[in-house]
Amino acid sequence: MINRREGKIIHICSMQSELGRDTITPYAGSKGSVKMLVKGMCVELARYNIQVNGIGYFDTEMCKALVKNKEFTS
């Protein structure tokens, strides 16, 4: 990508890179790291016309109950 001076990179993040939950601390920590990796790569690779994005989560029926659960999203 650097040699071609173009490209797109997509990382899979999670809602847990934004939220805290006591039962999944290692998972949330790793996803928080992915979020910061995306930010760093954006800065580092922008000069090569390489776009870097992180996909968090989609508001679907499957995760709607979690998003609305105040205990889960605190």
C-alpha positions as CSV (number, residue, x, y, z in Angstrom):
1,M,0.0,0.0,0.0
2,I,2.8,2.4,0.8
3,N,4.5,1.7,-2.5
4,R,1.2,2.1,-4.4
5,R,0.5,5.3,-2.4
6,E,-3.1,4.2,-1.7
7,G,-5.1,1.7,0.3
8,K,-7.8,1.1,2.9
9,I,-7.5,-0.8,6.2
10,I,-10.5,-1.8,8.3
11,H,-10.1,-3.0,11.9
12,I,-12.9,-4.7,13.8
13,C,-13.4,-2.9,17.1
14,S,-16.3,-3.3,19.5
15,M,-18.7,-1.3,21.6
16,Q,-16.5,-2.4,24.5
17,S,-13.8,0.0,23.3
18,E,-16.1,2.7,24.6
19,L,-17.9,1.0,27.5
20,G,-16.8,-0.7,30.8
21,R,-18.0,-3.9,32.1
22,D,-16.5,-5.8,35.0
23,T,-16.8,-9.3,33.6
24,I,-14.9,-8.7,30.3
25,T,-12.0,-6.5,31.3
26,P,-9.3,-8.3,29.2
27,Y,-11.6,-8.1,26.1
28,A,-12.4,-4.5,26.6
29,G,-8.7,-3.7,27.1
30,S,-7.8,-5.4,23.9
31,K,-10.6,-3.6,21.9
32,G,-9.5,-0.3,23.5
33,S,-6.0,-1.0,22.2
34,V,-7.4,-1.7,18.7
35,K,-9.2,1.7,18.8
36,M,-5.9,3.5,19.6
37,L,-4.1,1.4,16.9
38,V,-6.6,2.8,14.4
39,K,-5.9,6.3,15.5
40,G,-2.2,5.9,15.4
41,M,-2.3,4.3,12.0
42,C,-4.5,7.1,10.7
43,V,-1.8,9.6,11.6
44,E,1.1,7.5,10.4
45,L,-0.4,6.4,7.0
46,A,-2.3,9.4,5.9
47,R,0.8,10.8,4.1
48,Y,0.6,7.7,1.9
49,N,-3.1,8.2,1.1
50,I,-4.0,5.1,3.1
51,Q,-7.3,5.3,4.9
52,V,-7.7,3.4,8.2
53,N,-11.0,2.8,9.9
54,G,-12.3,0.9,12.9
55,I,-15.8,-0.6,12.9
56,G,-17.4,-0.6,16.3
57,Y,-20.8,-2.1,16.4
58,F,-24.1,-1.7,14.5
59,D,-27.4,-0.9,16.3
60,T,-29.1,-4.2,15.5
61,E,-31.8,-6.2,17.2
62,M,-29.1,-8.4,18.6
63,C,-27.3,-5.7,20.6
64,K,-30.3,-3.4,21.3
65,A,-31.0,-4.9,24.7
66,L,-27.3,-4.4,25.7
67,V,-27.2,-0.8,24.6
68,K,-30.4,0.0,26.5
69,N,-29.2,-1.8,29.7
70,K,-27.8,0.9,32.0
71,E,-26.0,-1.7,34.1
72,F,-24.2,-3.0,31.1
73,T,-23.3,0.4,29.5
74,S,-22.1,2.1,32.7
